[in-house]
Amino acid sequence: MASVGEYIREQRSAAQLSLRQLSQATGVSNPYLSQVERGLRKPSAEILAQIAKALQISAESLYVRAGILEPRQGDPSVTAALASDPTLTDRQRQSLLEIYAAFQSENDAHRGTDAQRPAAETRRSAPSRKDK
């Protein structure tokens, strides 16, 4: 996984912003942003949030790369699509990611319960072809 600085540089390039433009958009000094991109400084969560807002990306993705948050479980393509959808607000993205994580936890709990049941009981609870 790329460092947070490399990721910020990639996102800045994709947004076609210069370092100076990102500095102006975030209110963070140009030299400091340069040091972050080169991996010489570790930005705070507040600075990361400002950068995410200016780049119109998920603050969560920056927090994960910076080691502030643990990565979410699940299909990375689903979480990446939800986290990067530009048609959603940050709150909507967060809500969808939380719902997705809740469904995964619920399914994991059910799988654990099924694994603990005796095989005969699991077979009995499964619908038969006649029931379908």
N, C-alpha and C positions, 0 to 999 in steps of 0.2 A: 504494500500500500504506500502510495506517495505521501510524503510528509505534508503537514498542513500548509507550509509555505509553498511547496511545489503545486499543491492543489489550488491555492489562491492564485498563483501565477497563471495556471492553466485556465481558471475561470475568468480571470481578468482579460486574458488574451482572447478567449471565446466571446467575451462581451465587447471586445475591441476598445478597451479602455487603456490609457497610458497609466503609468504609476502615479503621475501627477494628478490625472483626472480622478483616480480612485482615492487619492489623498484628499482632494477637495470634497468628494462625495461623502467620505467617512468622517472628515474632521480629524484624521490621524496624520501625523507628519509624514512627508515623503521619505525621509531617511529611515524612519521607524518601519514603515511598510516594506521598504527595500530590505531591511534586516530580517523582517518576518519571512519574506519570500525566499531569502537565502538561507533560512534556518538558523540565523544567529540570535533571534529573539523568539520567545514563546509568548504569544499574545494572550491577554486575559479573555474571559468569556464575553465581557462587555465589548472589547475591541473586535472580537470575532463576530458578534452580533451586528456591529456597525458595518463590517466588511460584507457580511452576508446580505444585509439590507441593500447596500450599494450595488452588489453584484446580482441581486435578485435571485439568490439561491437560498437553500435551507440552512438556517443557523445550526440545526442539528447535525448536518453533514460536516460542518466545520468543527463542532464540538467533539464528534466521534474521532475525526482525524487528529485533533489536538489531544485526545486522551481524556477529555472532560466527561464524556458520556460513553457508555458501552454501546457497541453496535446492536441494532435491533436484530431479532431472529427472523427467519423466514426467507422467502425467495428474494434474493438481492435485486432482481429486475423489478419486482413489484414495489419494494420499498424505495428503490431509486426513482421509479416512475412517479410514485406518489410525492416523494420529497422534492422532485424537480418540476412538477407540473406548474407552468406559469399562469394557468387559468385559476388556480386556487390561491386563497390567502394563506399566510403562515398559520393562522389558527385552524383553517380547514385542513391543511396538510397534516398538522399535528393531530387533529381529531381522527382523521382517517388512519394515520399510522397507529394511534392508540387502539382504535377498533380492530385493526388487523392483528396487532399484538395480542389483544384480548381473545380473539378467536383462536389464535395459535395456542395460547396458554390453555384454553378450554379443551381444544383438541388433544393437546399433550396430556392433560389430566385424564381424559377419556381413554387414551391409548394406554396409559399407565394402569388404569382400573381394569381394562380388558386383559392386559398382560398378567394381572394378578389373579384373575378368575380361572377356575379349572376349565380345561378345554371343553368338556361336555356342556358346562353352563354357557360358555361363549357360543357354542354351536346352537343351543336351544334358543338363545336370545336373538340370533341372526334370522332375518326373514327368509323363509323358504321360497323356492321358485313358485310354488302354488300360491303364496301370499301376494305375489307381485301382479 
